[in-house]
Structure formats: C-alpha cells, structure tokens
Amino acid sequence: MRTAVVVGAGVGGLAAAGALARAGWKVTLLERDDRLRPGSAALVLWPNGVRALRALGLAAGLDGISTPVPPAGIRRPDGTWLVQPGVAELESPPIVVHREDLHDAFIAGLGEQVDVRGGVAVQSARVHRDRPAVGDGRVTFEADLVVAADGPDSAIRRRLAAASTFASAGFAAWRAVIPWYRAPELPAGLDPHGETLGSGQRFAYASLGERGSAGGSTRGGIYWVATVPGALRPEPPAGQLTLLRRWFSGWHAPVAQLLAATEADDLVQEPVGEITPVPETFGVPAGAGGYALVGDAAHAMPHHLAQGASLALEDVATLQTVLAGGALGPALQEYNRLRRPRILRVLQQSKKAAAVLQTRGRLAASIARVNPRTLERAAAAAAEWTGPTA
Ligand SMILES: Cc1cc2nc3c(=O)[nH]c(=O)nc-3n(C[C@H](O)[C@H](O)[C@H](O)COP(=O)(O)OP(=O)(O)OC[C@H]3O[C@@H](n4cnc5c(N)ncnc54)[C@H](O)[C@@H]3O)c2cc1C
C-alpha cells in the first residue's frame, strides 16, 4: 500500500488527506494545532473551486451550506457606483460558505482511515535519502509521498525552495462572521452582498442567511472582510475593532452597522502577502518518492481575487488525477507542469487587481488610468479553470 504524510489541516491538507485515503493510500495527517479547527470566518469559492470540489467528490452537500454571490458591482464609500453590477461574464456565480460548514464537509470526507495527529509542528524535511521524511524534532514520519499543505509560512517549502519567502503586500486584512442571532437587518433595497472601494481601503460583505436556511445545515450570519493599507496592528482585537470603526466611519450602509454589530471575538486579523518568487517546482522528487507543495505553502497570494482556497482545491484535484496515472516521479513532474503555469496566470490577474486597489489611493490622474472594472474582469479570468486533465 502506498503511504502519504499530509502536513497541515487547512483546506488544502484536509482535501488532500481525504482524496488520498479514498484512492487507497495509507494517510497520516499532521497538524501543529492540538486539534483540527476550521479556519476563520467564511470563504468565497469561485466556479473553479466548485469544479475542483466536484472532482474531489466533496460537492454533494454544497448547495445546502452555500449562498450564491453573483458579481454585484462596486460602490464608492458614499454609496455611488464605481462599477455598475452585471459586467462580469460568469457561467455560474461564486458562492460564499461558512468555514465551519466547509470544515465539517472536509472532515466527513476524511473517512475513518486517516491517522490524524494533532500537536505536531513539522520543522524538518529530508530530501536526499530513499524516501521523503518530515519531523517535529521528536518523531520522524516517512512516506512515499509528503504533501506540504502547511500554509504561507510552510516549514517544508523553506527547506525545499529556500529562496521563496512570504513577503507582505503592504495590506492588513480582517475577517469576521457576525452570527445570525446578532446580525443586523440589511437595509431594504440593498443586495445581500456588496463591495466598496475607498482610498486603498476595501470592504466587502455577504449574508450567509439564517441558521439552517437554504434547507441545509448552514450556520448563517453575515460575513465581512476589510482590507486596509499598512502593517498588521499590534493592538488587542478590541483596539483593532475601534480602529476599523474609525477608518470606515462615514461609509455607506451597511458598513458601519456591520462593524457596530461585530464583537472583538468575531474578529480575525490576517497578513496579506505572497510567496515570492514562486517556487521553481511544486513537485520535488526525494529518492523513490517525493513532495508535493499545495495551496498557500506553494503559492500564497493576496486575497484580492478571493482565489486562495479555490486554487488549493485545484491543486489537490490535479494531484488526485496525476497520481491515479501510476509512478510517483512522473506524476509529480506532471503535477508541476499542470499547476505552475496556471498559478503564474492567476498571479498576473491578482497583480492587476492590486494595481486597482493601490491606485485608488493615489492621484485622480492615476485613477483615470486604471479602470476599476479590471477588478471584476481579473476575478472572472482567474475563475477560468475547467478541470484536472492529465
Ligand atoms: C483576508 C483574507 C480573505 C480571504 N478570502 C478568501 C476567499 O474568500 N476565498 C478564497 O478562496 N481564499 C481566500 N483567502 C485565502 C485562503 O484563506 C487561503 O488561500 C487558504 O485558506 C489556504 O489554505 P491552505 O490549506 O493552503 O493553508 P492554511 O489554511 O494556512 O492551512 C495550513 C494548515 O497547516 C498548519 N500548519 C502550519 N505550519 C505547520 C507545521 N509546521 N506543521 C504542521 N502543521 C502546520 C496550520 O495550522 C493550518 O492548519 C483569503 C485570505 C485572506 C488573508
């Protein structure tokens, strides 16, 4: 039986562990936290991410836990339109899903066979022996395949692609889900989701409905994400919330209402940045086996296009396909051949989106040069991925 160690239990790692186990691999999943926890707040999944979930057999209950968020235009802080709705051509709309609901679906997808080890913070990765092996300084885990899904600060990437590091994009971001029972009523006539762009600041929100709405098991609530130029804030969450309320004061409804209804415990601050340069390969041979880098460990990028999780799922769906083809070495080469150019294309779109966000903060002349519709177009272009074909 082929063996795999998956490092990291985020979206990429959970999806990879389940896919490998279902394909008959003996899988050990290592997570540095003591237990498996959902990531923060909610996620937008674009059609490419939904296709990847489908390819992984994880899309069955998705309708019951997700809400469609068709592109709804972009407003200025005073509420007037910067970009009218209905521009982007999409075959199907993106969806928004509560992280806890998605996490439950992934845990169910792990099945009974995956050996889950919490409290294991991998520090080392061995390349030059007969098989790959990773360790946390106490125990060494050896396998035919190691999937590095340990996020933007990946210890494994640091060993395999030392030149590639996580660099700040000059933004800080906050996410929150206001639970359904204290979510404010959205003003009549306003879309249940929306996006507003100020001078480098951005605020987007999406209703997740009431608990159990859409006939499914969704936890409901209202999700929002705020992006602000500058470094991470050192204050405790209550102080960060005060700053956010000040920075976004005077913005059109429902921005202030949502920030007023948010409690410090709802809030998660996150760095915004990218892995640069992109590693030369996402598939690294080691003896008779090898490593696959997936998700943010391989290619974290700013969240401007909300593509990180969808790309991680694409990685895993592609890995599943190439591994079904047989020998590990050629499969990892093929994995890299399929994924690296795709990631470079999305990065290009992400940089176009970043140019819009950053230019909004500069002179009016520059604003005129960059069409804010670029944001929607870049997002639609990034979503064009039809499936893992080896
Ligand atoms: C503000 C913001 C908004 C975003 N919005 C969206 C969105 O709407 N849609 C979208 O698709 N993407 C979005 N993203 C990006 C998305 O969150 C990430 O791309 C995605 O979660 C990456 O998943 P991952 O599994 O690769 O990594 P992670 O989620 O970072 O998971 C890594 C896991 O590895 C574990 N780990 C780390 N180091 C070790 C170690 N040494 N040993 C063992 N375990 C370890 C961690 O504890 C974690 O569980 C957003 C990002 C930000 C910052």
The ligand as a Tripos MOL2 file, in Angstrom:
@<TRIPOS>MOLECULE
LIG
   53    58     1     0     0
SMALL
NO_CHARGES

@<TRIPOS>ATOM
      1 C1         -8.4310   38.3370    4.4390 C.3       1 LIG1
      2 C2         -8.4020   37.1150    3.5760 C.ar      1 LIG1
      3 C3         -9.5470   36.7560    2.8890 C.ar      1 LIG1
      4 C4         -9.5310   35.6260    2.0850 C.ar      1 LIG1
      5 N1        -10.6600   35.2900    1.4180 N.ar      1 LIG1
      6 C5        -10.6570   34.2140    0.6180 C.ar      1 LIG1
      7 C6        -11.8310   33.8420   -0.0810 C.ar      1 LIG1
      8 O1        -12.8820   34.4510    0.0530 O.2       1 LIG1
      9 N2        -11.7650   32.7610   -0.9070 N.ar      1 LIG1
     10 C7        -10.6090   32.0410   -1.0450 C.ar      1 LIG1
     11 O2        -10.5960   31.0650   -1.8200 O.2       1 LIG1
     12 N3         -9.4960   32.3470   -0.3730 N.ar      1 LIG1
     13 C8         -9.4890   33.4110    0.4580 C.ar      1 LIG1
     14 N4         -8.3770   33.7060    1.1670 N.ar      1 LIG1
     15 C9         -7.2040   32.8270    1.0480 C.3       1 LIG1
     16 C10        -7.4300   31.4930    1.7760 C.3       1 LIG1
     17 O3         -7.8300   31.7300    3.1100 O.3       1 LIG1
     18 C11        -6.1510   30.6530    1.7480 C.3       1 LIG1
     19 O4         -5.5770   30.6900    0.4600 O.3       1 LIG1
     20 C12        -6.4450   29.2050    2.0940 C.3       1 LIG1
     21 O5         -7.0430   29.1250    3.3570 O.3       1 LIG1
     22 C13        -5.1570   28.3920    2.0600 C.3       1 LIG1
     23 O6         -5.4080   27.1150    2.5320 O.3       1 LIG1
     24 P1         -4.1830   26.1520    2.8660 P.3       1 LIG1
     25 O7         -4.7900   24.8640    3.2860 O.co2     1 LIG1
     26 O8         -3.2190   26.1300    1.7390 O.co2     1 LIG1
     27 O9         -3.3900   26.8410    4.0580 O.3       1 LIG1
     28 P2         -3.8830   27.2100    5.5270 P.3       1 LIG1
     29 O10        -5.3300   27.4600    5.5880 O.co2     1 LIG1
     30 O11        -2.9390   28.2570    6.0190 O.co2     1 LIG1
     31 O12        -3.6400   25.8710    6.3730 O.3       1 LIG1
     32 C14        -2.3650   25.4870    6.7780 C.3       1 LIG1
     33 C15        -2.5020   24.4950    7.9380 C.3       1 LIG1
     34 O13        -1.2130   23.9890    8.2490 O.3       1 LIG1
     35 C16        -0.9860   24.0720    9.6410 C.3       1 LIG1
     36 N5          0.4760   24.2250    9.8200 N.ar      1 LIG1
     37 C17         1.2120   25.3270    9.5660 C.ar      1 LIG1
     38 N6          2.5090   25.0570    9.8130 N.ar      1 LIG1
     39 C18         2.5800   23.7740   10.2180 C.ar      1 LIG1
     40 C19         3.6610   22.9200   10.6000 C.ar      1 LIG1
     41 N7          4.9170   23.3660   10.6220 N.pl3     1 LIG1
     42 N8          3.3820   21.6460   10.9490 N.ar      1 LIG1
     43 C20         2.1110   21.1850   10.9340 C.ar      1 LIG1
     44 N9          1.0350   21.9520   10.5800 N.ar      1 LIG1
     45 C21         1.2900   23.2270   10.2210 C.ar      1 LIG1
     46 C22        -1.7810   25.2940   10.0850 C.3       1 LIG1
     47 O14        -2.0700   25.2450   11.4800 O.3       1 LIG1
     48 C23        -3.0320   25.1570    9.2070 C.3       1 LIG1
     49 O15        -3.9830   24.2920    9.8040 O.3       1 LIG1
     50 C24        -8.3540   34.8380    1.9760 C.ar      1 LIG1
     51 C25        -7.2110   35.1940    2.6820 C.ar      1 LIG1
     52 C26        -7.2170   36.3300    3.4890 C.ar      1 LIG1
     53 C27        -5.9730   36.6970    4.2430 C.3       1 LIG1
@<TRIPOS>BOND
     1     1     2 1
     2     2     3 ar
     3     2    52 ar
     4     3     4 ar
     5     4     5 ar
     6     4    50 ar
     7     5     6 ar
     8     6     7 ar
     9     6    13 1
    10     7     8 2
    11     7     9 ar
    12     9    10 ar
    13    10    11 2
    14    10    12 ar
    15    12    13 ar
    16    13    14 ar
    17    14    15 1
    18    14    50 ar
    19    15    16 1
    20    16    17 1
    21    16    18 1
    22    18    19 1
    23    18    20 1
    24    20    21 1
    25    20    22 1
    26    22    23 1
    27    23    24 1
    28    24    25 2
    29    24    26 1
    30    24    27 1
    31    27    28 1
    32    28    29 2
    33    28    30 1
    34    28    31 1
    35    31    32 1
    36    32    33 1
    37    33    34 1
    38    33    48 1
    39    34    35 1
    40    35    36 1
    41    35    46 1
    42    36    37 ar
    43    36    45 ar
    44    37    38 ar
    45    38    39 ar
    46    39    40 ar
    47    39    45 ar
    48    40    41 1
    49    40    42 ar
    50    42    43 ar
    51    43    44 ar
    52    44    45 ar
    53    46    47 1
    54    46    48 1
    55    48    49 1
    56    50    51 ar
    57    51    52 ar
    58    52    53 1
@<TRIPOS>SUBSTRUCTURE
     1 LIG1         1 GROUP 0 **** ****
